[in-house]
Amino acid sequence: MINLRALWLSSSRLVFVRGCCALVVLLGVFGCTPKVEVLALAPHAESLAVDVITLQAGRVEYPIQSFGRLVAAEKMTIGVEVGGTVEQVYFREGQRVSVGDKLVSLDSAKQVLRLKRAVANEDGAEAALHQAEQSYRRFAALGDTGAVSKDEFNKIESNFANAQAQLAQRKADKKLAEQALRELVVLSPVEGVIERESVEPGQKVLPGDSLGVLQASGSLQVVTFVNEAEVNQVTLGSLASLTVAATHHQQHQATVESIALTANVDTGNFEVKLRVDNTLELLREGMSARVELRISSAQPILIIPRAGVVDRHRKRLVYIVENGVAKSREPSFGLSADGGWTVLSGLSGGEQLIVSPLSQVSEGLAVRVNKKVANPEGKEAISHAAPLESTVE
């Protein structure tokens, strides 16, 4: 028989135990909950006063460095105008000559005889003219009295005219003989240096034969090459400089004299020739030169001054003002230019760039513009970039 009283007591104890356990759990939960305090937001700190510049794009002038070779811009072939035998050579390779200096003389014995004959013929023609003139004057006086016939007078008059023509011919012959004698001596037409000698005494020469090569002073050029991306920025008359090892890398001035219209079929680069100032005659044809050619950018380029760039976390950052707040940007930089860098991407121009005090500026900081700096680096209208090593040869 089931004991109902014992069963009831057992159920009551179980309910009591379960209730106690639930109470303990509730007390533990609410007892461990931290006290929550509602804090009042601190008032916003005062904004930082900053100096800014407004970024504007401009053209950048930068040098392209390449290599070239010196060549003679003006060479002259030494030759004769008449054939003959070389009597004497007055020059040697490497010799400097001035305008009018003797270079070569030919055997003049025959030409001297021709000149003497021309002089004698001129003297004879002068004597014949003098005699014909006297006869003409005498017969002209008699013709007025009717003592001579008209036919006789016409004959005397014709003889006189022929004598005049004969003298003019003899004078021309004499001048030609003198000119031929002068042509037997070759004179230097310019000041320069003898590059090559290819003649010796006793050699028979003809017009058109090369007796040597004369390089005019100050006529050196340097030939270099520019790639197709930059050739349109090179202009005639623009300045350049070059250095050569022979002058201990002293700078020599040069000017762009010609730019090729077509590219080299092998390299795709364009030939550029520059006239070199060789007043001191320290440079020689064939020397290798390092050329620095200044060109301007085809399009306006943004330049950020160094004062506006800060290194943080191994990144070169700039800060601009947007709606009273400092915003960081990480532009892509190009060439170094005028105390700053050219910007390839990341900024478009017109932004207000913070330049001071950058050490106190951070992302999202409230700022106010204290001063707008128009030209912090003292730049000119055209900025100058650092040298760019050319890949052309």
Backbone torsions as a table, in degrees:
resi	resn	phi	psi	omega
1	MET	NA	132.0	-176.4
2	ILE	-74.5	135.5	178.0
3	ASN	-88.7	100.1	-175.7
4	LEU	-67.8	-32.8	-178.3
5	ARG	-69.1	-39.3	177.9
6	ALA	-66.5	-38.6	178.6
7	LEU	-64.4	-39.0	179.8
8	TRP	-66.0	-41.9	-179.8
9	LEU	-64.8	-39.4	178.7
10	SER	-64.1	-39.3	179.5
11	SER	-68.1	-38.1	-179.9
12	SER	-64.6	-41.0	179.2
13	ARG	-63.8	-37.9	-178.8
14	LEU	-65.4	-41.3	178.0
15	VAL	-64.8	-40.8	180.0
16	PHE	-63.0	-43.3	-179.3
17	VAL	-63.4	-43.4	-179.6
18	ARG	-64.8	-37.9	178.8
19	GLY	-65.1	-40.2	178.8
20	CYS	-63.8	-40.8	-179.9
21	CYS	-63.3	-42.0	179.7
22	ALA	-63.5	-38.9	179.6
23	LEU	-64.1	-42.0	179.8
24	VAL	-61.4	-41.7	-179.8
25	VAL	-63.3	-43.0	-179.5
26	LEU	-64.3	-42.0	178.9
27	LEU	-64.1	-36.7	179.4
28	GLY	-66.5	-39.5	-179.0
29	VAL	-66.6	-50.8	-176.4
30	PHE	-74.1	-25.8	178.9
31	GLY	-74.1	-28.1	-178.9
32	CYS	-91.1	-6.5	-179.2
33	THR	-69.0	125.0	-178.0
34	PRO	-67.2	156.0	178.2
35	LYS	-75.5	127.3	-178.6
36	VAL	-98.4	125.7	177.1
37	GLU	-112.2	136.9	176.6
38	VAL	-93.5	111.5	-177.1
39	LEU	-95.1	141.0	176.6
40	ALA	-77.7	135.8	178.1
41	LEU	-65.3	133.5	179.0
42	ALA	-67.8	148.4	178.9
43	PRO	-64.1	146.2	-177.6
44	HIS	-61.6	131.8	-179.9
45	ALA	-63.5	155.9	179.0
46	GLU	-65.0	140.7	-178.2
47	SER	-67.7	152.9	-178.3
48	LEU	-87.8	132.0	176.5
49	ALA	-79.1	128.2	-176.9
50	VAL	-130.4	152.9	172.2
51	ASP	-97.5	138.1	-176.6
52	VAL	-133.1	161.4	166.8
53	ILE	-126.4	150.7	175.9
54	THR	-91.4	119.8	-176.3
55	LEU	-70.1	129.4	177.7
56	GLN	-134.5	139.7	179.6
57	ALA	-80.0	148.0	177.2
58	GLY	-152.0	167.5	179.7
59	ARG	-78.2	142.6	-177.7
60	VAL	-114.6	129.6	174.9
61	GLU	-99.4	125.5	-177.3
62	TYR	-141.7	152.4	-178.4
63	PRO	-91.5	144.1	172.0
64	ILE	-105.8	126.0	179.2
65	GLN	-100.7	127.3	178.6
66	SER	-145.3	-175.3	-179.9
67	PHE	-118.7	148.7	179.6
68	GLY	-146.5	-178.8	179.6
69	ARG	-133.4	139.4	-179.5
70	LEU	-78.8	133.2	177.3
71	VAL	-133.0	158.0	177.9
72	ALA	-78.3	128.8	-180.0
73	ALA	-83.2	-25.8	-177.2
74	GLU	-139.9	111.9	176.9
75	LYS	-121.6	146.6	179.4
76	MET	-127.8	136.5	176.2
77	THR	-86.6	129.1	177.8
78	ILE	-82.7	125.2	-179.0
79	GLY	-152.1	177.4	-179.3
80	VAL	-113.2	156.7	177.5
81	GLU	-97.4	-15.7	176.8
82	VAL	-131.7	151.7	178.4
83	GLY	-76.4	157.1	178.5
84	GLY	169.0	-170.9	179.2
85	THR	-106.7	130.7	-178.1
86	VAL	-66.4	125.2	179.5
87	GLU	-94.4	-41.8	-178.0
88	GLN	-153.9	143.1	176.1
89	VAL	-113.5	127.6	-173.2
90	TYR	-105.2	3.8	-175.9
91	PHE	-128.5	160.6	175.5
92	ARG	-136.5	159.3	179.4
93	GLU	-60.0	136.2	179.7
94	GLY	85.7	-4.7	-177.5
95	GLN	-78.5	138.8	175.1
96	ARG	-87.6	136.2	-179.4
97	VAL	-128.7	156.3	177.9
98	SER	-112.3	169.0	179.1
99	VAL	-61.3	129.4	177.5
100	GLY	91.5	-5.5	178.2
101	ASP	-67.9	142.9	176.1
102	LYS	-69.9	136.4	176.6
103	LEU	-112.6	-48.0	-178.1
104	VAL	-145.6	144.9	171.3
105	SER	-130.0	140.5	178.8
106	LEU	-100.2	161.9	176.5
107	ASP	-58.1	123.3	-173.1
108	SER	-110.0	7.0	-174.5
109	ALA	-57.8	-50.0	-178.4
110	LYS	-65.8	-39.4	-177.1
111	GLN	-70.4	-30.5	175.1
112	VAL	-64.4	-40.7	177.8
113	LEU	-64.5	-39.7	178.5
114	ARG	-63.4	-38.2	179.4
115	LEU	-67.5	-40.1	178.4
116	LYS	-62.4	-40.9	178.5
117	ARG	-65.4	-39.2	178.7
118	ALA	-65.2	-36.8	178.2
119	VAL	-67.4	-41.7	178.3
120	ALA	-64.0	-41.1	178.6
121	ASN	-63.3	-37.1	178.5
122	GLU	-66.6	-42.3	177.9
123	ASP	-60.6	-44.2	179.2
124	GLY	-62.3	-39.6	179.5
125	ALA	-67.3	-36.0	177.5
126	GLU	-65.4	-41.6	178.7
127	ALA	-65.1	-42.5	179.7
128	ALA	-63.7	-37.9	179.0
129	LEU	-66.5	-40.9	179.8
130	HIS	-61.0	-43.5	179.0
131	GLN	-65.7	-42.8	180.0
132	ALA	-65.9	-33.1	179.2
133	GLU	-69.2	-40.5	178.2
134	GLN	-63.3	-43.3	179.3
135	SER	-63.1	-40.3	-179.6
136	TYR	-63.1	-45.7	-178.8
137	ARG	-64.8	-39.7	-179.8
138	ARG	-65.8	-47.6	-179.0
139	PHE	-69.6	-29.1	177.0
140	ALA	-65.3	-38.2	178.7
141	ALA	-68.9	-39.4	179.4
142	LEU	-70.3	-30.4	-179.1
143	GLY	-63.0	-28.1	179.2
144	ASP	-70.2	-24.8	-180.0
145	THR	-93.3	-8.6	-179.0
146	GLY	82.0	15.2	-177.2
147	ALA	-77.6	-20.2	178.8
148	VAL	-121.2	153.9	179.0
149	SER	-78.4	164.1	179.7
150	LYS	-67.2	-35.1	179.3
151	ASP	-64.4	-41.7	179.0
152	GLU	-63.5	-40.6	-179.9
153	PHE	-66.7	-41.0	178.5
154	ASN	-61.8	-36.5	179.3
155	LYS	-66.6	-43.4	179.3
156	ILE	-64.2	-40.1	-179.9
157	GLU	-65.1	-38.4	178.2
158	SER	-67.1	-40.0	177.8
159	ASN	-61.8	-38.4	179.9
160	PHE	-65.4	-43.1	178.9
161	ALA	-65.3	-39.7	178.4
162	ASN	-64.7	-38.8	179.4
163	ALA	-63.6	-37.9	177.6
164	GLN	-65.0	-43.9	179.7
165	ALA	-65.6	-37.2	-179.7
166	GLN	-65.6	-40.1	178.8
167	LEU	-65.1	-41.3	178.4
168	ALA	-61.0	-39.6	178.2
169	GLN	-64.5	-42.9	-179.3
170	ARG	-66.0	-36.5	177.1
171	LYS	-64.1	-41.3	178.6
172	ALA	-64.4	-40.6	178.0
173	ASP	-60.9	-39.8	180.0
174	LYS	-65.2	-41.7	179.3
175	LYS	-63.5	-40.2	178.4
176	LEU	-64.1	-39.0	179.1
177	ALA	-67.2	-37.9	177.7
178	GLU	-66.4	-41.3	179.1
179	GLN	-64.0	-42.7	179.3
180	ALA	-62.9	-36.2	178.4
181	LEU	-67.7	-38.9	178.0
182	ARG	-66.7	-33.9	-178.3
183	GLU	-70.5	-11.7	176.4
184	LEU	-75.1	-11.0	176.7
185	VAL	-113.7	120.7	-179.7
186	VAL	-94.3	123.7	-179.6
187	LEU	-109.2	152.6	178.5
188	SER	-73.1	126.0	179.9
189	PRO	-80.6	-18.1	-177.1
190	VAL	-141.7	169.2	171.8
191	GLU	-85.7	133.7	-177.7
192	GLY	-176.8	-160.6	-177.1
193	VAL	-127.7	136.7	177.1
194	ILE	-73.4	118.7	-179.2
195	GLU	-88.6	-37.0	-178.1
196	ARG	-148.4	140.8	176.3
197	GLU	-116.3	127.3	-178.4
198	SER	-139.0	41.8	179.5
199	VAL	-149.8	155.3	177.5
200	GLU	-146.7	156.8	-179.8
201	PRO	-56.1	142.3	179.8
202	GLY	90.1	-9.9	-179.0
203	GLN	-77.7	136.3	176.0
204	LYS	-85.5	131.3	-177.0
205	VAL	-130.0	156.1	179.0
206	LEU	-127.8	160.4	174.3
207	PRO	-56.8	133.9	-177.9
208	GLY	100.6	-18.3	176.8
209	ASP	-71.3	141.8	178.0
210	SER	-91.2	119.8	178.4
211	LEU	-99.4	-8.6	-179.4
212	GLY	165.2	176.5	179.4
213	VAL	-128.3	131.7	-179.9
214	LEU	-114.4	124.6	177.4
215	GLN	-100.3	121.0	-177.9
216	ALA	-66.9	141.9	179.1
217	SER	-66.0	145.8	177.2
218	GLY	68.9	18.3	-175.7
219	SER	-110.3	25.0	-179.3
220	LEU	-79.6	144.8	172.5
221	GLN	-124.1	154.3	169.3
222	VAL	-114.0	131.3	-179.5
223	VAL	-105.1	122.4	177.8
224	THR	-135.0	-176.8	-177.2
225	PHE	-134.6	146.1	179.4
226	VAL	-126.0	139.1	-178.5
227	ASN	-76.1	167.1	-172.6
228	GLU	-66.1	-23.5	-179.8
229	ALA	-73.0	-20.0	-174.4
230	GLU	-118.6	-8.7	-172.9
231	VAL	-63.0	-32.5	-178.8
232	ASN	-73.7	-12.6	176.0
233	GLN	-89.9	-9.2	177.5
234	VAL	-86.3	131.7	-178.5
235	THR	-125.1	150.5	177.0
236	LEU	-62.4	136.4	179.4
237	GLY	89.1	-9.3	179.3
238	SER	-69.3	150.9	-173.0
239	LEU	-87.0	154.1	177.2
240	ALA	-150.8	170.8	175.2
241	SER	-138.7	157.6	179.2
242	LEU	-145.3	155.5	176.6
243	THR	-131.0	146.0	177.0
244	VAL	-131.5	152.4	-177.9
245	ALA	-65.9	-31.2	-175.2
246	ALA	-64.9	-24.3	178.9
247	THR	-109.7	26.3	176.7
248	HIS	56.5	40.2	174.9
249	HIS	62.5	27.1	171.6
250	GLN	-67.7	141.6	-178.2
251	GLN	-78.6	136.2	175.8
252	HIS	-122.1	137.4	-176.8
253	GLN	-82.5	147.5	179.2
254	ALA	-145.0	160.3	-179.8
255	THR	-133.3	136.1	179.3
256	VAL	-64.7	123.0	-175.9
257	GLU	-109.8	-30.5	178.4
258	SER	-154.6	148.7	178.3
259	ILE	-130.0	125.6	-177.4
260	ALA	-63.2	141.9	178.6
261	LEU	-81.6	-24.9	-179.2
262	THR	-124.5	152.7	-178.3
263	ALA	-80.6	157.0	173.2
264	ASN	-65.4	129.7	-173.7
265	VAL	-65.0	-24.7	-177.5
266	ASP	-86.7	-38.9	-174.2
267	THR	-107.4	-22.6	-176.4
268	GLY	79.4	5.4	178.9
269	ASN	-96.8	161.2	-175.8
270	PHE	-106.0	132.5	-179.3
271	GLU	-76.0	133.7	177.0
272	VAL	-126.1	129.0	178.7
273	LYS	-110.4	134.7	-179.4
274	LEU	-123.0	134.6	175.2
275	ARG	-79.0	130.6	-174.0
276	VAL	-106.2	137.0	175.1
277	ASP	-77.8	108.3	-178.8
278	ASN	-119.7	41.6	-177.2
279	THR	-57.8	-39.6	-178.4
280	LEU	-81.7	-3.8	177.7
281	GLU	54.6	41.9	177.0
282	LEU	-93.0	-15.8	-177.1
283	LEU	-99.6	149.2	-179.2
284	ARG	-133.8	153.4	179.1
285	GLU	-61.6	138.8	178.7
286	GLY	97.5	-13.6	179.1
287	MET	-68.1	145.1	173.9
288	SER	-84.8	143.9	-177.6
289	ALA	-136.3	145.9	171.2
290	ARG	-96.6	121.2	-171.7
291	VAL	-107.5	134.7	173.4
292	GLU	-118.0	107.4	-174.7
293	LEU	-107.8	122.1	-177.2
294	ARG	-88.7	127.9	177.8
295	ILE	-131.5	163.6	179.8
296	SER	-108.2	148.3	179.3
297	SER	-64.9	144.8	-178.9
298	ALA	-70.5	-33.5	-178.5
299	GLN	-123.0	154.6	175.7
300	PRO	-59.7	142.9	-176.0
301	ILE	-129.1	139.9	174.7
302	LEU	-75.2	139.0	175.2
303	ILE	-126.4	127.5	177.8
304	ILE	-104.9	126.9	178.3
305	PRO	-68.8	154.0	180.0
306	ARG	-59.7	-30.1	-179.3
307	ALA	-63.5	-17.6	-178.8
308	GLY	-101.4	9.0	-177.9
309	VAL	-118.2	134.9	-179.9
310	VAL	-130.4	141.8	177.0
311	ASP	-93.5	119.1	177.7
312	ARG	-140.9	127.0	179.8
313	HIS	55.3	43.4	177.9
314	ARG	62.1	27.5	176.7
315	LYS	-128.7	143.4	175.1
316	ARG	-92.9	108.5	-175.3
317	LEU	-111.7	158.1	169.4
318	VAL	-128.8	157.3	178.4
319	TYR	-122.7	133.2	178.2
320	ILE	-121.2	159.6	-179.2
321	VAL	-95.4	122.8	176.0
322	GLU	-131.4	112.3	177.9
323	ASN	54.2	41.9	176.5
324	GLY	77.4	12.5	-178.6
325	VAL	-128.7	143.1	177.2
326	ALA	-79.4	127.2	178.5
327	LYS	-121.2	132.3	-179.5
328	SER	-86.6	148.0	175.1
329	ARG	-136.4	149.2	176.7
330	GLU	-121.3	84.6	-176.9
331	PRO	-72.3	163.5	171.1
332	SER	-94.4	119.9	-174.5
333	PHE	-96.1	152.2	176.8
334	GLY	-113.8	-125.0	-177.1
335	LEU	-70.0	152.1	169.7
336	SER	-75.8	133.1	-175.4
337	ALA	-149.8	124.6	172.6
338	ASP	47.7	51.6	178.2
339	GLY	74.4	18.6	179.5
340	GLY	-154.9	-156.3	179.5
341	TRP	-134.7	147.3	171.1
342	THR	-78.2	149.4	-176.7
343	VAL	-106.8	124.5	178.6
344	LEU	-89.1	-37.5	179.9
345	SER	-162.2	166.7	178.3
346	GLY	103.6	-20.8	175.9
347	LEU	-138.7	149.0	-175.9
348	SER	-116.8	-7.5	-177.3
349	GLY	101.6	146.6	-178.2
350	GLY	94.2	-14.2	179.6
351	GLU	-70.1	151.5	174.5
352	GLN	-92.3	107.7	-175.9
353	LEU	-91.9	126.8	178.2
354	ILE	-77.2	126.8	179.1
355	VAL	-114.6	-14.4	-179.9
356	SER	-164.6	141.7	-8.2
357	PRO	-92.1	107.0	-174.5
358	LEU	-63.6	-29.7	-177.2
359	SER	-65.0	-19.2	-178.2
360	GLN	-103.2	-0.6	-174.8
361	VAL	-94.0	139.1	176.0
362	SER	-142.3	167.6	-179.1
363	GLU	-60.0	128.7	176.3
364	GLY	81.3	0.7	-179.4
365	LEU	-69.1	135.8	176.5
366	ALA	-70.3	127.5	-178.3
367	VAL	-134.3	158.6	172.6
368	ARG	-134.9	144.4	-176.5
369	VAL	-76.5	118.0	179.5
370	ASN	-90.4	-41.9	-177.1
371	LYS	-152.7	137.7	174.0
372	LYS	-97.8	118.6	-178.7
373	VAL	-91.2	118.6	-175.5
374	ALA	-74.6	-39.4	-172.7
375	ASN	-151.9	73.3	-171.1
376	PRO	-63.3	-28.1	-176.0
377	GLU	-101.0	2.0	-178.6
378	GLY	67.1	35.9	-174.8
379	LYS	-73.9	154.3	172.4
380	GLU	-87.7	179.5	-179.6
381	ALA	-62.4	-36.4	177.0
382	ILE	-108.2	123.7	179.6
383	SER	-86.2	157.5	-177.0
384	HIS	-117.2	122.0	-177.0
385	ALA	-92.6	162.5	176.8
386	ALA	-70.3	158.4	-177.5
387	PRO	-56.6	142.3	175.5
388	LEU	-114.2	122.0	-178.3
389	GLU	-71.9	120.8	179.7
390	SER	-79.1	149.0	179.0
391	THR	-94.6	-2.9	-178.0
392	VAL	-80.3	159.7	178.8
393	GLU	-125.8	NA	NA
